[in-house]
Amino acid sequence: MIFQQIKFAVRSLSKNRSYLILNLLGLIGGTFAAFVIAKYVGFSLSYDNFHKNKDNIYVIWQEETGETGMVASGTKTFWGTGDIINSGYTEAQQVTRISPLAETLVLTEQKNGQMLKFNERNILAVDSNFFSVFSYKIIHGSSGNNVLAQPNAIVITESMAKKYFNEEEPLGRVLSLKTSWGEQIEVMVSAVVEDNPKNSNVHFDFLIASQKPNINQLWQTADYETYVLLKSGVSAEDFSHKLESEVAYKGGLESQGRSIEIKFIPITMLQLSAGDYILSIVGMVILIVSWINFISISGVQNLIKTKEVAVKKVMGATKQHILRQLFIESVLINGLALACVVVLYVSVEDYLQTLTHGHLLPLLTGSLKINMTFLVIFIVGTLISSILPAVSLMSQNVSKSLRGDAAGVFRNLGIRKILVVIQFAISTVLIIGIVVITQQLDFVKSYDKGIDLSGTLIIKAPKDGWEGKQERLNSFKLQCRDLPFVKEVSSSTTVPGESYRQEISLGLTPSKEDHSAVLFANGIDDKYLSLYNVEFVAGENFLEDAPWKNKRGAILNETAVKALGIENIKEAIGTKLFEIGSDKSYELIGVIKDYHKVSLKNDIEPTVFFFNHNRGSFSIKFNTEETATAGSIHETLKPIGEVWEKLYTNQPFDYYFLEERFYEADQQEVNFARLFKVFTVLSIIISCLGLYSLVLFLTNKRMKEVGIRKVFGARSFQIFGFLVRDYAGQLLLSLFIGIPVAYYLMDSWLSGYSFHIKLGVWIVPYGVIPLILMFIATVSYQVAKVVRVNPVNIFRQD
């Protein structure tokens, strides 16, 4: 019986191919878009799911407000916070701290006597109980806390083991770690772990044991990510409030005019961004739009079949039989669409992985939960969207259907017009959304960051000993300046694009209770600020031939001036600045305008610049015209590399172009924007398909009316206006609903940026004009065909 009905359903669908194609296109487009978004967001949700205790591991997020109102927030906390938890809180099973080390040169001697050396960035200093909290698999060496029990122990990943020791036994081998400030230590490999999964928030290639800072540093700087493994059943919110109070008390924050707020964030939710939430909404919306489109097209198609259904009823067919028949047709269309989506995803998965930089779950591996969730949602949506048109059709009166009662037909079209309004309201939201997102990303690139990043090459800092260090550094800069395509060379402990690192507490008096603030320090030479074209508000730069004055001097940015409570900048030049907790003092010689060291998502941090020409990474500003004639990047870098090899024979020549690296932090937003654009277009196409099917049906139903109006003298443009006017109200209502929703969602997304475009009435035309044009194009094509028909032919067809 069921097979017979499936056969009838296939035959029925083949008779109405135009509606079948419209339905399939809408469903495939919408389902594919929603499925890809589910895979994208699913990848974010998969972060740290591989840890055994993932449901009970939290990272501490803190927001600190200073005496002057400056706010610092993030997942970095004080060393002392972990000590408080360890001091006797029964709510926590384990607490472990993580702190990234500055880029380090790692060396090892191979059996043939050759030194293998690489600059490494992913080195973490961690507590010895790291592996009691996290479930990274140890493949060589003893398990548990023993692997980091010794101060000189180091744990490396499988990739690093192959990189440094090839196929040789890595355990017990010695690695030398050298920093850019000349410190060198010898460590021994105690264990090898599997490489970090890509969906891990903690990324490392090397792990070494943390060293407890001196007592003065326990509460001064928030340098540590602190992860807490709570016992089952413990309220993270209650515990965070309890911890917040004790940190403020034991850290002496209240007496310093500092306040703190602490939250516990589950590690499995740490990767989710505002973009993920918005994409989730977009995915559901697009799926709903495709079902609305399906309901609309199926409803119109069913209205055409009212007489056929009425005849079946008269011939004795039961309601259940007809409903089953209509339901099977709908399920077949949805099933075919889902099969096409799976085939399409497999076909373009490689391209999508490239488009999203690998931020996408594969079709099957590790995707069971997302696949099942999506399948359940799809089945529920399919059932609802399949039942509604069938029930609507069955509600038609048999006698009226046989007489062709148009009134009944048009009454049932009301719900379909509402569905079209919803579709285009959603399209309004998406169109405005993509305009705002595109403008924000353009704003990020074009915004005056207060610094010139163009044409700048960064060479990573050499890690060599103190003997001859300054001479080599100065010689490298001088020889590079002599190259015809080099405009200027500078050195600094950190460069733009690198995170703020070293913190220092400075005050206007030696007492930390009086106008003091924690500032980020950066050591620079006398060329750094001019190379990056940073403007001075007051005072002067470090001088080339004044080493004593430079050593005693300090330069602040505008934010640091505010943090210290300095009101008159120009009069402040010459003011003494005291380093809290030591006997050092500096003279304020200059104040520079704020510039963005990192992404516009982040606030500009208070920064102090000290003179340091002994170490750091090199910034090389190219003379653009000369570089362009150099032939190629390889030819340009070759003479620089030769200078490097002469001076730093045991150092790798590592470099990158600043502009490329600077915008890496915004890559996830770029991926988000790409997906948003593609699926906005899909949603609009689906909406237009639904509108087109409705217009096609209604204009055909009103052919006789058009013929009568023409016979009585109505001109074509009058009839055109009369028919199009029916849809104008739907368009206006769509805009009225969509614009406020779009404003709210985009305002929420922009709040993730510390610096962003301002929303206003300017977004209205961006949403209105494209939608009006698409609406008119969709309606006008079919209406124009009807208007051009000869009335004689209309009455002949009737």
N, C-alpha and C positions, 0 to 999 in steps of 0.2 A: 504493500500500500504506500509506504513512505517513498519507496523508489519511484513509484508511478507519479507521485506528486512532485518529486524532484525533476522528473522528466518533463512534466507539464510546466514547471517553473522555468526551466531552461528554455523551453519553447516560447513561453510568454515573454521572457526577457529578450529573446532574439527578435521578436516582432517590434520592439521599441528600442532600437539600437542607439538612437540619438540620446535618449534619456539614460540608457545604460552607460554610455560613454561619459556623459556629464557626471553621473554618480560615481563612476570608477575614478575619474580624474580627481574629483574632489576628495574622495576617501583616501586614495593613494597619497595624494599630496599632503593632506592633513595628518594622516597616520604616520607617514614617513617622517615628517617634521617633528611630531611629538615623540616618536621613537628615538630619533637622533638626540633630541634634547634630554630624554630620559637617560640615555647612555652618557651624555656629557655630565649631567648633574649626578648621575649614579657614580661616576668616577670620583667626583668630589666627596660623595658620601662613603666611598670605599676606603678613604684614608684611615690608616691605622686599624683597620678591621682585623688584621692578622694577629694582633696581640691577644694573648690568652685572657688577660684581665681588662680588655678594652672598655667594657661597660663601667668600670670603676676607676679608670685613670683620668685625671683632670690636670690641666695646666692652670697655674695661677695667673690671672690677669689683674693688674693693679693700675689705679689712676692716682697719681700724686699731685697735689696742688701745693705750690710753694707759697712763701710768705707774701710775694708780690702778685699772686694770682696766676702765675705760670702753671700750666697743666702738662704733665707728662704721663702718657698712658701706653699700655702694651703688655706683652707677656714676659717682660723682664722684671725681676724682683731683686730684693736684697739677699745677700748670703745669709744674714741673720734670720730671715723668714723661715728658711729650712731648718735652722737650729731650733727655733721655737717649736715647730711641729715635732721635731725629734725629741724634745725635752719631756714629753709625757702625754701627748694627746692620744687618747685611745681610739679616736675616730680613724686615724691613719695607720695603714699597715706599713707603708714604705713612703719615703720622700727622697727624690733624687734631683740634683741640680745639673744643669748643662750650660756651658759657656764656650762659645766658639773662639778659637785662637786666630790671631792675625796670620796672614799668609806666611807659610814657612817653607824653607828649602829642606827637602828630605833627600838624604844621600845614603848610599850603601855601596860597599866594595864587592864587586863580583869575583868569582873564583879566578878569572884571568887577570885580576888586578885593576881592571877598569872601574872607574867610579860612575855609578848610575845616579843621576840627580834630576829632580823635578820640583818645581814650585807647587805646593799643595795648599788648597783653600779649605777643604772639608775636614779639618781637625778639630775635634771637640774635647774639652776637658770636662770630665763627668765624675760623679761620685762613684765609689767602688760598688755600690749596690745597683748600678744601672741595669744589669741583666735580671735583677729581681723584679723590676717594674716592667721592663719591655721584653718582648719575646723575639728578639733577633736570634736566629739560630747559629749556634757555635758549631763549626764543622771540624775544627782542629783545636785541640787544647782542652783544658778542664772547664767544666761548666760552672755557672753561678758566679759568686762574688770573688772567687780566688783569682780570676784572670787579671783583675786590676788591683790586687792587694798590695803589690810592690810598687813603690814610687816610680821606678824606672820601667814599668811594664807598659806595653802598648798593644792594643788590639787593632787588627787591620781587616779590611774586607777581602773577599776572595779575588776581586779584580786587582786590588793593590798587591796581593801576594804574587799574582802572575806578572804584574808590571815590574816588580822589583826583584823577584826571585825565580821567575819563569816556572819551571817544573821542579825546582829544588824544594827541599823541606824548609818552610818559613819559620817554624817554631824555634826559638832560641837565637835567631839571627838578630844582628844589631843594626839599627838605623840611627843616623845622626840627624838631629833637627836643629836648623839654624834660623834665627830670626833676623829681621832687617836691622835690629839694633845691636847685633853682634853676639847675642847669647847663643850658646850651643850646648846641647845635652845629648847624651847617648841613651837610647832606649832599646829594650829587648822585646821581641814579638812573643807574647804570651798566649795568643789565640787568634784564630781566623774565623770570621763570621761570614755568612752569606751576604751578598750585596743587598743594600737597602732596596726594598720594593719602590717602584716609582711613586706609589700612592702612600708614601710615608712622610709625615711632617718633620721627623727628625732625620736629616741626611748627614751621613758621615762616611769618610774613607778611613779615618784613624780615630781611635779613642785612647786618651791618656787620663790618668787619675788627677782630679782637681787638687790644688793646694789651697788650704784655708788662708784667706787674706789676714793681714794684721788687724788687731782689734779696732783700730780707727776706721777701717774700711768696711766693717760689717754692715753699717747702715748708711753709708755715704752715697754709694752708687748702686743703681739697679742694673746689674750686669748679667744676671743669671735667670735662665728659664727654669722654673721649679715645677716638677711634676709630682703629683700626690696620688698614691694608690689608696683609695678609701676602702674601708670595710663595707661589706654588703649591708644595705639598709640605712647607711648614714646619709643624712641630708646634706648635700654639698652647700646649699644656701645657708643653712644654719651654721655649719662649720666655718664658712667664709666670714660670717659676721663676727663670730667668736675670735677668729684669727686676726681679723681687721683691728679689733680693739687692742689686742695684746701687742701687735706689731707697732701700733702708734705709741703705746706706752713704753715698751722695752726699747724701742728704737729711739726714744726721746724726740719723736717727731713733733708732738704737741708743743713742747717747750721751744722748738725752733720755728713755730708758726707754720708747720707743714701738716697737711691732712692727707689721709689715704683711704682709698676704697678698694676692696678686694672682691673678686668674683672667681668662681671655679668654672672653667669651660671644659666640657668633655672633649677629649682629644679627637673623637670621631666627628665632632662638629666644627673643629678648628679651621678646616679648609673651606667651609661654606662661606661664600661671599654674597654681597647684595645681588651681584649678577646672577648667581645660581638661583636665588629665590625668584628673581624676575623671570629668568628663563623657564623655571618650573611653571610659573603662572602662564607664560606665553605658550608653553607646550600644551597645558590643559586647555587653554583658550582656543588654540588652533584645532585641537582634537574636537572640542565642542562645536567650533565653527563648521568643521567637516561633517559632523553629525546633523547640525542644523541644516546644512546644505543638503544632506541626504534626505532628511525629513521633508524639506521644502520640495525638492525635485520628485521624491517618491509620492508626496501628497498631490502634486500637480499631475503626475503620471496616473495616480489612482483616480483622480477626478475625471480624467479622460475615460477611465474604465468603468464609470458608474453604471452605464447602461449594461455593460457586459456582466457586472456583478448582479444587477437587478434581474437580468434574464436567468442567471444561474440560480438565484433564489426562487424564482417562479418555477423553474424546472425541478425544484426539490432539494437543491444543495443546502446543507445546514450552515449556520454561522461558523461553527467550529471548523468545518471543511474549508470554507473560503478563507477564514483567518489563517488557518494552517498553511494554505497555499500562498497567501500574500507574505506570511512570515518567512516561509522557506525561500521565497524570492529575495527578500531583504538579507537574510543570513548568507545566501549564496554570494550576493554582491559584496558584502562585508568580508566574507571568507576569502574571496578572490582578491580583494584589495589587500588584505593582510599578507597573503602569499606573495603578491607582487612587491610589497614593502620589504619582506625578508630577502627576496631575490635582489632587489635594488640595493639594499644595505650591504649585502655581501659584495655586490659589484663595485660599489664606490667606497667601501670601508677604508681602503688604503688612502684614497684622496682625503677622506674626512679626518683620518688620523694625522695627515700632513697639515690640513687646514687648522686643526685644533692643537697642533704640536703634541699629539699623543694623549691629549686629555679626553679620552673616550674609551668606554668599556668595549671589549670585543663582543661579537654576537653571542658567544656561549661561555667562554672561559671566565669564571668569576662573576658571572652576570645572572645567576639563578634568581636572586631576590628581586632585582630590577625587572628581569624578564617576566617573572610571575606576577609582580605588581602591575606591570603594564598590560599583561594578558587579561588579568581580572578586570581592570578598568575598561579595557577594550570590549570584553565580553558583555559587561554591564551596559556600556554605552550602545553596543550593537543591539542588545535585547530591547532597550528602551526606544531607540531610534527605529527599530523594525516594527515594534508593536503599535506605536502611536499612529503612523499613517494608515495601518490596516484597520485599527479601531475606528478612526475618523471616517474611513470609507464605509465601514459596516453600519455606521450610524445614519447613513442616508436612507430616506424613505423610498421604498420600492416603486410605488406608483409615480412619485414625482421624478424619480430618476428615469423611468421609462418615458415620461413625457418630455424629458430634457429640461427640467425646471432649473433655469439659470440662477434664480435667487438663492436656492440652496447651495449651489456651487460657490457663489461669491461670498456667502456667509462663512463657508469653511475656509475661504482664502484669507480671512482676517488674521488667523494665527500665523499663516505663512508670511504675511506682510510684517508681522511683529518679528518673526525670525530673521527676515531680511534686515530690519532695523538693528537687531542685535549684532548681526554679522558685520554690518558697516560701522557700528559703534566700536566694535573690537578693532576693525581695520583702522579707524581713526586713532585709537590708542597706539597701535603698532606703528603707524606712519609717523606720528609725533615722536614716539619713542626712538625710532631710528634716526630721526633728525637731531634730537637732543644728544643721543649717544655719539653720533658722528661729529657734531659740533664740539662736544666735550673732548673727544680724542684729538680733534684738530686744534682745540684750545691748548691741550697739554703740549702739543708739539710747537705751536707758534707762540705760546705765552712767553713774555719776557721774563726769563728766570733770573735776570740780574747777572748772568754769566755767559760768556761766549764759549760754547762747546765745539764749534765748527773747526774742522781741520786739525784736530788734536789727537796725537798718538800717545798712548800710555804704555810705558815700559815698566814692568813690575820691579819693585825694589830689589836690588842685589842684597843677598844675605851673606855678608862676609865679616871677618873680624875687625877689631878696631884699628889694628896696625895698618896704616896707609889708607884707611877707609876714606877719610876726607879728601886726600889727594886724588884718589881714583875717581871719586864722585865729581869733584870740580873739574878734573881733566876730561871726563866724559862730556860734561856740559859744554866746556870750552870747545872741544873738537867737533861736537855736533853743531854748535853755533856757526862754525866755519863752513858748514855745508851750504851750498847755494840755495837749496829749497827749504831750509830751516829758518823760521822767523825768530823763535825764542825757545829756550829750554829752561825748565824749572824742576825743582824737587820738593816733595811734600810727604808727610807721613800718611795722609789719606788724600784721595782725589775725588772729584765729583762722581757721583754714582755709587760710591762706597758708603756703607752705613756709618752713622756716627758711632765712634768707639770710645776713646779715652775720655773719662770725665774728671773734672777737677772742681773743687769747691773754692770759690773766690769771694772776697768781701771787701767792703770799703774800709773796714777796720779788722784787726786781727781776731775779733770775737765773732763766732759763727752766728750769734744771736742778733747781730746788728747788720742789716743790709748785706746778707750773703746769699749766694745762689750756686747751684751746681751747673757748671757749664761744660760743653764738649770742647776738648782741646785739639788743635791741629797744628803740627809743626810745619812751617813753610820757610822758603828762602825769600830773598828780596825781589825775585822775579815772578813769583806765583800769582799775586793779585793783578799785576799788569798783564801777564800772559792771558789770564782769563777775563781781562777787561772788567774787573770789579771796581765799582765807583766808591770813592771816599766821600763820606758825609762831613767829616772834620778830621783834622790832624794830617799825618803823613804815613808813608809806607816805611818798611825797614830800609836802611840805606846800604849800598853796596860796600862802602869802605868804613863802616862804623860798627865793628864787632862788639865792642863793649856796650854801646847804646842799644844795639839790637838785642843783646842777651838780657838786658834789664827791661826791655820794652814788651808791650802787649797791645794787640789790636782786637777790638770787639766788633761784633755785628750789632745791628740795631736791636735785635731781640735780646741780646745779652745785656745791653744798656738798660733796657726796660726791666729785665730780671733783677738787676742790681739796684733798681730804684733811682737811677740817675735821670734827672729831669732835663737839665740843660746840657746838651751834648758838647757844644763848642767850648763851654766853660770847663767841662770835665777833662779836657785834654791836659795831661800832666798829673792827673789824680793817681794816687797810689792804690794799687790793688794787692790785697794780701791773700796768700794761699792758706786756707784754713787747715790747721793741723800741722803746719810746718812754719819755719821761720823765713820762708821766701816771700819776697814782695816784688812787684813789677810797676812800671810806670805806663799809664795809658797814653800811647803815642798817636793812636788813630782809631776812627770808627768808620766802618764800611757799611754800605747799604746791604740789606738782607739779600741773599741769593739762595736759590734752591739747590741744595747739595744732592738731594735724592728726589724721588717722584713727587708730583703735586698732590698725591694722596696724603703725604705726610706734612706736618707742620714744619716750619723753619725753626730749628732748635737754636737756643742761645749758644754762641760759639766764641771762643777766645783763640787767637792765633799767636803762637810764640815763634821766635826765630829759631830755625833748626836747619842748618846747611850741611849736616853730617850724614843724614840718611833719608830714605824715603823713595817713593816711586817717582819716575821721571815723566813729566808732561812735555811733549814736543809739539810746538805749534808750527804748522807748515805754512810756508809762503805759497798761497794757492796757485798763483800764476806759474811759479817755478815747478811746483809739484805736478801741475797739469802737463808740462812739457817733458817730464821725466820718463814718459813712456809707459810705465806700469808701476803698480804698488811694489812689486818685487824689486824693480830697479831702484825705486825710491828708498826702500828699506835696506837694501844691500850695503851701502856705505855706513849706515848706522850700525848694522850688525857687525861690520868689520871693526868699527871702533870698540864696540862692546867686547868682542872676542879678544882684543888686545889687552883690555883692562880687566876683564872679568873672565879669566880663562876657565874657571871652574863653576861658572854660573850659567843657567839656561837663559837664552834670549827670548823672554816671554813678553808679548805685547798684545794690545787690542786697540781698536779705534773707539774713542770715548763716546761718540754719539750713539753707536750701535749698542754699547753696553748700558748706557744711561737709561734707555727706554725698555730694558728687559723686564723691569718691575711691572710695566704696564701690559705685558704680553697677554696675561689672562683676560684683561679688559678688551684687548684687540680680538682675541678668540671669541669672546662673548659678542662683540659687535658684529663679527663676520656671521655667526650663526643667526643673530637677531635679524640682520639684513635679509639673509636668504629666506628665513621662515616668515618674515613680514611679507615678502613678495608672494610666497605660497599662500598665505592667509588671504591676501587681497584677491588673488586669482580664484581661490575657492569661493569667496564672497561674491565675486562677479559671476561665477558659474551659477550660483543659487539665484541671483537676481535675473540673470539671462533666462533661466528656465521658467521663472515666474512671468517675466515679460512675454516670453514666447507663447505661453499658454493664454494669458489674458488678452493679448493683441489678436490672437486667432479667434478667441471667443467674441471679440467685439468687431469682427469683420463686417457683419451686417450693419452695425451702428455706423461704422465708417462709411459704408456705401450709401446709407440714407443721408448722412450729412453732406456727402459729395453731391448727391442728386439735388439737394436743396441749396446748393451754391457755396458750400464751405470750401475755402481754399486749402491747399495742402499744408501751408505753414500754420493755419488755424487748427487743423486737425492734429498736426504734429504737437503743437503747444498744448492742446486739450489732452492728448494721451500722456505726454511727458509730465504734465502738471500733477497727475495722480501720484507720481513717485517723488515729487519735490518734498512733500511733507515727511516722507520716510527718511529722506536724506537729512533734512533739518533736525529731525529727532535724533538721528544717529550722531550728528555732530554735537548736539546738546548734551547727550549722555557721555560721549567719548572724550571730549576735551577736558572736563574736570578730572576724570579718572586718569587720563594720561598725565596731567599736571601733577597729581598726587604721587603716582608711581615714579615719575622721573625726578621729582624733588627728593624722594626717598633714596633713589640711586645716586644722585649727585652728592648727597650728604656723606658718602664714602670718600669724597675728595675734600681735602682741606682748602683747595683752590679750584673753583669751578665756574662755569658760566652762570649767569643769572637768568632764571626763568621769568617770563612775563607774557604780555599779550602777543609778542612776536611769534610765539609758537602756534597761534591760531591759524594764520594763513598757511603755514606749512602743513597743517592737518586738513584744512578746508579745501584749498585749491586742488591738490592731487585727487582728493576723494570726489570732488565735484566733477573733475575731468573724467575720472574712471566711471563714475556713475552715469554721466551723460553718454559716454562712449558705449557702455553696455546697453543702455536703454535705447539710444538713438538708432543703433544699427537695425534692430528688429522693428522699431516703430516706423522708421523710414521705409522699410520694405512694405509695410501695410499701407502707408499713405500713398505709395506709388501705384497700388493695385487699381485697375479699372473697375468702377462700381458694377459694370455689366457682368464682368467675370465673377464678382462676389455673389451676385444674385443667382447666377447660373449654378455656382457651386452649392448654393443653399437648396 
